[in-house]
Amino acid sequence: MSSGDGASSNGHKSYVNEVVVVGAGFAGMYMLHKLRGLGFDTVVLERAGGVGGTWYWNRYPGARCDVESMQYSYSFDPELEQEWSWSERYSGQPEILRYANHVADRYDLRRDIRFETTVERVDWDDGARQWRLQTDRGEYRARFVVMATGCLSTANVPQFESAETFGGPTYHTGRWPHEGVDFCGQSVAVIGTGSSAVQAIPVIASECRELTVFQRTPNYSVPARNEPLDPAEQAKWKANYRELRAKMFGERAAMVQRLPDSEDPAKEASDDEFYHRMEERWGVGGFTFYRAYGDIVLDSESNDRVAEFVRKKIAGIVHDPELAAKLTPHNTIACKRPCLDTQYYETFNQPHVHLVDVSETPIERISEAGVVVDGREYPVDAIVYATGFDAMTGTLLRMNITGRDGMRLADHWDAGPRTYLGLGVVGFPNMFTVSGPGSPSVLTNMIPSIEQHVDWIARCLVDLRKRDATTIEPEPDAETYWVDYVNAIADLTLYPTCNSWYLGANIPGKTRVFMPLPGFPPYVEICEDVASDNYRGFALA
């Protein structure tokens, strides 16, 4: 329970806690539960009106997890695993949010979460050895701060000329109205063809009178093959959850595929063998497609062979050859966030669905009546911005975080985010980031990644308490080493070859640095080794 401690400068109450966690998504909820069980006085600050993080905000039509339901769930409590049942192979947003609320209720988490509380400033007080967090509802002070703010939590809203003059409603997929949107009888524009758009476009098309999609970069997408979850399959998972969870932690993306991973190179397969293997993976659906060969994201020749398979699929699905060509990507496959879909390409065969290519002639402006491209106005009743997020760093930088000696996090990260293990930042003592830049995060099944980080942070806080240590922060050499290491690993892959949000390329002016670390099991091993070796690379005082 937070203790009041007088009034802050804006007249609101001031509160003192041992730990403040920012964010009440899956990371923040588990962090609270874990620390509470260890006896830490902890409070969570959350700008939303409820739990769920990205699943609280992303309520757009078709919003769905691309990790299978039985794996996109907490593993910390075997009883929770057994009592919750999923309805589909891939959970939709409403079901995931119900699960998040079930967790919050089951562990009585809400009493220590301050909802509708926006963190405006975060400052380290070196004299008091504590953090001060200024919010719109008062000041919080704490010895430790855990940033559980999520990798995809700050919407990227493009600044189109005269956008404010549009006469109809506008929506962003990451800020969708909770009451939903009725597009019946309307002409709708969707701007963007990333992961959210790939999910939303088929559903919006089924509801509206006319749909116009504005595409800058065509996207590779593989069928999800979503379906009701077979009760027998769910029962098998529940009967073997401990073994399967351990197997997940040993996989490079922290998820078990429906077909075994193959390690042989795609470029060496015979035409017949390659075709049959890829057809099988396409038929099964999901990310198992990208595990058909071991070098898809490592070797450009193998990558292009897989990419060409998908290109031919697009040509076979989309009836109009000219339209199919516009929808066909020619960049590296899987170097951007891989998309899973339900009838995405098929949607463009419908006569009321149109595609406008804005790769060479970008959107000029938003008019009162619609979207203007190359001097032509496309009148619409509503605009949907499916333009993604300022990923991984956006939310942290918007909180105006200041560390030792007045160092601004924005300045420290001016040339790109710098962390040690994705957990800590030089000059920002006692501040931890859950799934921060430099950790596997978005290249993995996020919930196992979250659990690994939360468990590591909790162990660290317990060890600090045992040693009567006041502060912990990374050493400069360790941070530099880690940034170099992450980039070296990324450079062994094809990931950096695309202008993706992994690099921050979707945000104008953002320094392009590959932010996540490929490879979950080696990362976990390194984290364990660091902690066991007296927190090597961290300075404790």
Disulfide bonds with the S-S distance in Angstrom:
Cys335-Cys498 1.50
